[in-house]
Amino acid sequence: MAYHNITVEIADYVALIRLNRPDALNALNSALLAELATALTEADANDKVRCIVITGSEKAFAAGADIKEMSEKSFVDVYGEDMFADSTDTILRIRKPIIAAVSGYALGGGAELAMACDFIICAENAKFGQPEINLGVIPGIGGTQRLTRFVGKSKAMEMTLTGRFMDAEEAERSGLVSRVVPTAKLLSEVMAVARKIAEKSQMAVLAGKEAVNRSYETTLREGLQFERRLFHALFATEDQKEGMAAFLEKREPQFRDR
Ligand code: CAA
């Protein structure tokens, strides 16, 4: 499919999806969100993809939902179409790992998109925020729920109610991002992480993602049981035999996703 608002490159079993509306700081309009949903779904189904990276430009990962597109809509419009439901729910159905590589602004829907990925690595110039309060609304793609889980109630509440931005250092300290890297090296660092994930047994990677995500949806007791059952299930794979044999034989494992 030809994309107009994103670009997609696949190399070394990693799909790199770049948000590409530079004139609007990658604001998430409906066309971009639809293309992103299609690209993610295609990457998930593509045997040549084992990990997905979403990034933007150096100045902006994404500066939020597209305010121009939304500004004239009525309650009936947005409730009627259930704005943002379809396109953003797609990401939850993707089974392969998705890394957000954030440089510059990740605001509103941009921060929410990054948080919907499996983890975030950001550049030193990153700025995260939920400034919807300045527009007379609140976050609508998961900000109040996911930011609170990432950074706790106090910071999430302050950011939601004041619109203040969080810089990269605070984002790392607060657990919003897994790490911060020099701005010029963001993509090379993230692609190296993605390639490392792509080398693992895909069965184990899918199970690991599923188990970590389950921790957000269930009780500790249920989550521990779910994790243990998946752990047990991986003993049915050839990759478990290969991984453990390779360790004992002091060699690199050759995983075959079986
Ligand atoms: N929607 C539409 N257009 C946007 C945009 C957005 N969210 N953010 C930036 N743009 C556009 C600007 O309108 C401008 O376009 P023009 O040149 O045509 O005027 C262009 O991108 C460049 O932006 P600025 O001139 O404002 O750049 P700056 O460097 O001075 O400021 C900024 C950068 C601080 C990110 C500022 O653009 C800004 O505050 N953007 C809006 C951030 C925001 O409020 N995001 C939340 C959106 S609502 C939302 O996301 C709801 C939800 O939860 C689902």
Residues whose N, C-alpha, C, O or C-beta is under 5 A from the ligand:
A	BS01	CAA	D23 A24 L25 A27 A63 G64 A65 D66 I67 K68 Y105 L107 G108 G109 P131 E132 I138 P139 G140 I141
